């Protein structure tokens, strides 16, 4: 409902003093006319006065209805205003809840993104058991290579010693052969 402005209500509900003064002057005039005029003229004046009085009462009734309507409009406006206030408070509360929910969902989204990043990194690497197995295999290979290298080193060392022994033996044999050859030459010359 449209509430009327204050100035419009004042104009509509103010009893104009001129019509009230006019009614009062007509009353006094009617009272004089009863004494001064004939009965028929007095009855006609009385009928005119009653018509003016009814019109004045009609205006008063209209003003009363307007005042009551305005009072209802004000009460309705108060009810609507309080209802709007409640709805605004509820909406503010809902907005606060939605903000909190949005903040929580953003945080959860950030956690999911971090989890996906970490999961992707983890999936790029082998699991612990296969890494442990691979490490054990590599350690076994390293141990086998180390043992093989040690064996080859021992074999090389033994071959080196044998070669040295062989060279020493060859030198001893050459020396003996040279001595024998010299001894045979000396025997041949003698």
NORBELUR-V433670 format. One record per run of one state. SS is the DSSP state (@ for helix, = for strand, . for the rest). FROM is the first residue (numbers start at 0). LEN is the number of residues. If there is no record, write none. Layout:
ss=SS from=FROM len=LEN
ss=SS from=FROM len=LEN
This chain:
ss=. from=0 len=5
ss=@ from=5 len=8
ss=. from=13 len=3
ss=@ from=16 len=20
ss=. from=36 len=2
ss=@ from=38 len=86
ss=. from=124 len=3
ss=@ from=127 len=62
ss=. from=189 len=1
